[in-house]
Amino acid sequence: MNKLVKGSIASAAGIALLLGGAGTLALWNDSSSIADTTVNSGKLTLATSITDGWDTIPALIVPGDTFSYSADLVVTAAGDNLEAVLSLDEGSIAAATAGNSADEDLADELVVVVDHGTLPAGVTFDSVAGTFSVSPSVGTITIPVSVEVTLPGNVSDLVAQNGHVSFTGFGFVLQQV
């Protein structure tokens, strides 16, 4: 290749590089905005009333004893497609000491039944599962609940004797589904 051809190629490459760095050759283009809109999020909260609490709990529970908890749970649910389930927290009633067989036996033997009073609109109760279903956009509602804890009368031998159960984390869970 002669020097003239090499120079022409080098010049063309240099011009192309300069044009590439300086921008592109103008082609027609345009843009348009869509209509303004705002998206707002809903809300799902759970609180207990100040008057919640346990009735008299036996100091030393024996087979056949029952005690209960009652409260008004205040649920705020707002959302066009919001569905939620309210249930007793499964970890609420636990052996006071993990690994202690008497504590674990007592926790296993306790029978827990969740019930309710008059339910507000938008709430249904599944007695088998012990859960409440909350329908969409119900606003702020109060759900009366009672929880009955029983050590059944048919517990025999040494099962659950001298056991300790903790209700420290006792509570309910409201979960979107």
C-alpha positions as CSV (number, residue, x, y, z in Angstrom):
1,M,0.0,0.0,0.0
2,N,1.4,3.4,-0.9
3,K,1.7,6.3,1.5
4,L,-1.2,8.2,-0.1
5,V,-3.7,5.4,0.5
6,K,-2.4,4.9,4.1
7,G,-2.7,8.6,4.8
8,S,-6.2,8.7,3.4
9,I,-7.3,5.8,5.6
10,A,-5.7,7.4,8.6
11,S,-7.3,10.7,7.9
12,A,-10.8,9.1,7.5
13,A,-10.3,7.2,10.7
14,G,-9.3,10.3,12.6
15,I,-12.3,12.3,11.3
16,A,-14.6,9.4,12.3
17,L,-13.1,9.4,15.8
18,L,-13.4,13.1,16.1
19,L,-17.1,13.0,15.0
20,G,-17.8,10.2,17.4
21,G,-16.4,12.1,20.3
22,A,-18.2,15.3,19.4
23,G,-21.6,13.7,19.3
24,T,-23.8,12.0,16.7
25,L,-25.1,13.3,13.5
26,A,-28.6,14.7,14.2
27,L,-31.5,12.5,13.5
28,W,-35.1,13.6,14.3
29,N,-36.3,12.6,17.8
30,D,-39.0,13.7,20.2
31,S,-40.4,12.8,23.7
32,S,-43.7,13.0,25.5
33,S,-44.7,12.6,29.1
34,I,-47.6,10.5,30.3
35,A,-50.3,11.9,32.5
36,D,-49.3,12.5,36.1
37,T,-50.3,9.9,38.7
38,T,-49.6,9.1,42.3
39,V,-49.6,5.6,43.9
40,N,-50.4,5.4,47.6
41,S,-49.7,2.4,49.8
42,G,-52.2,0.9,52.1
43,K,-51.8,0.1,55.8
44,L,-52.0,-3.0,58.0
45,T,-51.5,-2.7,61.7
46,L,-52.4,-4.5,64.9
47,A,-52.7,-3.2,68.5
48,T,-54.2,-4.5,71.7
49,S,-56.5,-2.6,73.9
50,I,-55.4,-1.3,77.3
51,T,-58.0,-3.5,79.0
52,D,-56.5,-6.8,77.7
53,G,-55.3,-9.4,80.2
54,W,-55.4,-12.7,81.9
55,D,-58.0,-13.9,84.3
56,T,-56.8,-15.5,87.5
57,I,-54.0,-18.0,86.6
58,P,-53.5,-20.9,89.0
59,A,-50.2,-20.6,90.8
60,L,-49.7,-24.4,90.2
61,I,-51.8,-25.7,87.3
62,V,-53.1,-29.3,87.6
63,P,-55.0,-31.4,85.1
64,G,-58.5,-30.0,84.6
65,D,-57.5,-26.4,85.3
66,T,-58.5,-23.7,82.8
67,F,-57.6,-20.0,82.6
68,S,-58.2,-17.4,79.9
69,Y,-57.0,-14.2,78.2
70,S,-59.3,-11.6,76.7
71,A,-58.6,-8.5,74.7
72,D,-59.9,-6.2,72.0
73,L,-57.5,-6.3,69.1
74,V,-57.5,-3.2,67.0
75,V,-56.8,-3.8,63.3
76,T,-56.3,-1.2,60.8
77,A,-56.5,-2.6,57.3
78,A,-56.6,-0.4,54.2
79,G,-55.9,-1.6,50.7
80,D,-57.9,-2.3,47.6
81,N,-56.8,-5.9,47.4
82,L,-55.7,-6.5,51.0
83,E,-56.4,-9.8,52.6
84,A,-55.0,-10.7,55.9
85,V,-55.2,-13.4,58.6
86,L,-55.1,-12.7,62.3
87,S,-54.0,-15.6,64.5
88,L,-52.4,-16.5,67.8
89,D,-48.6,-16.4,67.5
90,E,-47.6,-20.1,67.5
91,G,-44.5,-19.2,69.5
92,S,-46.6,-17.5,72.2
93,I,-46.7,-20.4,74.5
94,A,-43.4,-22.1,75.0
95,A,-41.4,-24.2,77.4
96,A,-39.7,-21.9,79.9
97,T,-36.5,-23.8,79.3
98,A,-35.8,-25.3,75.9
99,G,-34.6,-28.9,76.3
100,N,-36.2,-29.3,79.7
101,S,-38.5,-32.3,79.3
102,A,-41.0,-31.3,82.0
103,D,-41.3,-27.8,80.5
104,E,-41.7,-29.1,77.0
105,D,-44.3,-31.7,78.1
106,L,-46.4,-29.1,79.8
107,A,-46.2,-26.8,76.7
108,D,-47.3,-29.7,74.5
109,E,-50.2,-30.8,76.8
110,L,-51.8,-27.4,77.1
111,V,-54.9,-27.0,74.9
112,V,-55.4,-23.5,73.5
113,V,-58.7,-22.4,72.0
114,V,-59.2,-19.0,70.4
115,D,-62.8,-17.6,70.3
116,H,-64.5,-14.3,69.7
117,G,-67.5,-12.1,70.5
118,T,-69.5,-10.2,67.9
119,L,-67.3,-9.7,64.8
120,P,-67.4,-6.5,62.8
121,A,-68.1,-6.5,59.1
122,G,-65.2,-7.6,57.0
123,V,-64.0,-10.2,59.5
124,T,-64.7,-13.9,59.5
125,F,-63.6,-16.6,62.0
126,D,-62.3,-20.1,61.1
127,S,-63.0,-22.1,64.3
128,V,-61.0,-25.1,63.1
129,A,-57.8,-23.0,62.5
130,G,-58.5,-20.5,65.2
131,T,-57.8,-17.7,62.7
132,F,-59.6,-14.5,61.6
133,S,-59.8,-13.5,58.0
134,V,-59.8,-9.7,57.3
135,S,-61.2,-8.5,54.0
136,P,-59.9,-5.6,52.0
137,S,-60.4,-2.0,52.9
138,V,-62.1,-2.5,56.2
139,G,-60.6,0.6,57.9
140,T,-60.0,0.4,61.7
141,I,-62.0,-2.3,63.5
142,T,-62.0,-3.9,66.9
143,I,-62.0,-7.7,67.1
144,P,-62.9,-9.1,70.5
145,V,-60.9,-12.2,71.2
146,S,-60.6,-14.7,74.1
147,V,-58.1,-17.4,74.5
148,E,-58.8,-20.3,76.8
149,V,-55.8,-22.4,78.0
150,T,-56.5,-25.8,79.6
151,L,-54.4,-28.6,81.0
152,P,-56.7,-31.5,80.1
153,G,-58.0,-33.7,82.8
154,N,-56.8,-36.8,81.1
155,V,-53.1,-36.0,81.5
156,S,-51.8,-38.9,83.6
157,D,-48.7,-40.5,85.1
158,L,-45.9,-38.0,85.6
159,V,-46.5,-36.1,82.3
160,A,-46.1,-32.3,82.6
161,Q,-45.5,-32.4,86.3
162,N,-43.2,-29.7,87.7
163,G,-43.1,-28.0,84.2
164,H,-42.9,-24.3,83.5
165,V,-44.4,-22.6,80.5
166,S,-43.6,-19.0,79.5
167,F,-46.3,-16.7,78.2
168,T,-43.8,-13.8,77.9
169,G,-44.1,-13.6,74.1
170,F,-47.9,-14.2,74.1
171,G,-49.5,-12.3,71.3
172,F,-51.3,-12.3,68.0
173,V,-49.9,-12.0,64.4
174,L,-51.6,-10.1,61.6
175,Q,-50.2,-11.3,58.3
176,Q,-51.1,-10.3,54.7
177,V,-52.0,-13.3,52.5
